[in-house]
Protein backbone atom coordinates (compact mmCIF):
# COMPACT_ATOMS: atom_id res chain seq x y z
CA UNK A 1 0.00 0.00 0.00
CA UNK A 2 1.14 3.52 -0.77
CA UNK A 3 -0.03 6.43 1.36
CA UNK A 4 -1.75 9.29 -0.39
CA UNK A 5 0.14 12.55 0.07
CA UNK A 6 -3.00 14.68 -0.09
CA UNK A 7 -5.65 12.47 1.58
CA UNK A 8 -5.53 11.71 5.29
CA UNK A 9 -5.69 8.01 6.20
CA UNK A 10 -5.90 6.97 2.54
CA UNK A 11 -3.76 4.28 0.94
CA UNK A 12 -3.66 2.91 -2.58
CA UNK A 13 -2.68 -0.61 -3.53
CA UNK A 14 0.43 -1.16 -5.59
CA UNK A 15 0.03 -4.92 -5.78
CA UNK A 16 -3.31 -5.40 -4.07
CA UNK A 17 -6.53 -4.88 -5.97
CA UNK A 18 -8.72 -4.91 -2.88
CA UNK A 19 -8.59 -5.66 0.81
CA UNK A 20 -11.40 -6.91 2.96
CA UNK A 21 -11.16 -6.97 6.75
CA UNK A 22 -13.34 -9.35 8.70
CA UNK A 23 -15.72 -8.28 11.41
CA UNK A 24 -13.65 -7.11 14.33
CA UNK A 25 -10.62 -6.77 12.04
CA UNK A 26 -9.18 -10.08 13.27
CA UNK A 27 -8.66 -11.42 9.76
CA UNK A 28 -8.20 -9.80 6.41
CA UNK A 29 -8.07 -10.80 2.78
CA UNK A 30 -6.07 -9.04 0.07
CA UNK A 31 -6.75 -9.70 -3.60
CA UNK A 32 -3.79 -9.19 -5.92
CA UNK A 33 -3.90 -7.45 -9.26
CA UNK A 34 -3.29 -10.02 -12.00
CA UNK A 35 -1.05 -7.56 -13.85
CA UNK A 36 1.18 -6.80 -10.83
CA UNK A 37 4.82 -7.50 -11.66
CA UNK A 38 7.99 -7.43 -9.62
CA UNK A 39 11.21 -5.62 -10.47
CA UNK A 40 12.20 -8.55 -12.70
CA UNK A 41 8.99 -8.36 -14.75
CA UNK A 42 7.64 -11.63 -13.34
CA UNK A 43 4.17 -11.74 -11.77
CA UNK A 44 4.05 -11.07 -8.03
CA UNK A 45 3.01 -14.17 -6.08
CA UNK A 46 1.41 -14.51 -2.65
CA UNK A 47 4.73 -15.93 -1.43
CA UNK A 48 6.47 -12.71 -2.60
CA UNK A 49 4.05 -10.58 -0.61
CA UNK A 50 4.38 -12.71 2.54
CA UNK A 51 8.17 -12.71 2.26
CA UNK A 52 8.24 -8.92 1.84
CA UNK A 53 5.96 -8.31 4.82
CA UNK A 54 8.11 -10.49 7.06
CA UNK A 55 11.36 -8.97 5.75
CA UNK A 56 10.12 -5.40 6.27
CA UNK A 57 8.94 -6.21 9.78
CA UNK A 58 12.41 -7.53 10.63
CA UNK A 59 14.26 -4.64 9.00
CA UNK A 60 12.24 -1.66 10.25
CA UNK A 61 11.06 -0.91 13.75
CA UNK A 62 8.52 1.57 12.33
CA UNK A 63 6.97 -1.09 10.07
CA UNK A 64 7.11 -3.62 12.91
CA UNK A 65 5.19 -1.20 15.13
CA UNK A 66 2.65 -0.42 12.39
CA UNK A 67 1.96 -4.11 11.73
CA UNK A 68 2.37 -5.24 15.35
CA UNK A 69 -1.08 -6.85 15.39
CA UNK A 70 -0.38 -8.91 12.25
CA UNK A 71 0.77 -12.19 13.73
CA UNK A 72 0.61 -14.33 10.59
CA UNK A 73 0.27 -13.95 6.84
CA UNK A 74 -0.69 -16.92 4.72
CA UNK A 75 -1.91 -17.52 1.20
CA UNK A 76 -5.28 -18.99 0.43
CA UNK A 77 -7.33 -19.78 -2.60
CA UNK A 78 -10.73 -18.17 -2.72
CA UNK A 79 -13.29 -19.74 -5.04
CA UNK A 80 -14.95 -17.18 -7.27
N, C-alpha and C positions, 0 to 999 in steps of 0.2 A: 504494500500500500504506500502511496505517496501522499503526503499532506498537501492540502491546498494552501497556497500562500495568501489567498484573499478571502477564504471562507473558514470561519472558526469551527473546529471540530469536524472538518470534512476531509475525507481521504478518498483517493481514487485508486483503483486496482491497476497494477502494472501487469500482473500475471492473472490475477483472479478476475473472473467475470462477475461473480456475485458472492455474497457471504450471507449466511442465514444463521443467526444465533438461535438456540433453543430457549424455551421458557426458562427464566431464571439465569440465562446466560451460562449454564454449566457446560454445554456442548455447543459446537459451532460447525458449520459445513461451508467450505469454500469451493466454488466451481471455477475451474481454470478455463481460460480462453484457449480454444483449440489452436489459434494462430500464434500463441505466445512462444517465443524462441529465446534460447539462451545466447550468451556471447559468441558461441561457436555455430550459431544458426540452427542447432538441433532443437526439436520441441522440448519444452520444459515438462518434466515429469513430476508426479507427486513426491517421489523420492528426492528430487532436486529441492523442492520447496521445504520438505521436512529437514533435510540436511542443512539448508541455509538458515532456517529458524534456529536450529540447535547450535550451529556455528556462531551466529550473531549473538545468541544468548551467552555463549562462553566468552566471546571476545569483547563484549561491551556491557559495562555495568548499567548504563542507561537503558539499553534494550532489555537486559535481564530484569530490571525494575519494572519496565513497561509491561512485559509479558510474564510477570511473576506468578500470575494465576494460571498460566498455561502449563499444565503439568505433563501433557503428552500430546503429540501430534501423530496421527496415523492416517494412512490412506484407506479409502473405502470405495466400493463401486455402488453407485446409486442407480437403480433401474429407472429408466425414463419411459 
